[in-house]
Amino acid sequence: MIGEIAIGIFVLLGAVICVISVIGLIRLPDVYLRSHAATKSATLGVMCILLGAFLYYWIYMDHISIKLLLGIIFVFITSPVAGHLNGRAAYRSGVSLWKGSVRDDMKEKLKREREERASQ
């Protein structure tokens, strides 16, 4: 009984977090904020769903799924890194920030890098 409740909570929580991520993808104004919504909340949502599946196999099938554990670790490591790299690629290719953005930490660094390349 407790196992069913725990599994249900993890899967439901993961689904709700993924829905929040989708809403963020639709509502947020620029590529950087959308990338943040996609990587942060979708990562947690997918990990909760995979954890629910892992618990199901462990409790009801008496089977510890190494594939699910590796999937959880893989999502935990690669999804935030991919989101970060997508944001950097968008910035370097010239995608503008949202007009309401108050900080641009990469502007000076990118300007210096371009000046160094031009001088070489």
Secondary structure, 3 states (H helix, E strand, C coil): CHHHHHHHHHHHHHHHHHHHHHHHHHHCCCHHHHHHHHHHHHHHHHHHHHHHHHHHHHHHCCCCCHHHHHHHHHHHHHHHHHHHHHHHHHHHCCCCCCCCCCCCCCHHHHHHHHHHHHHC
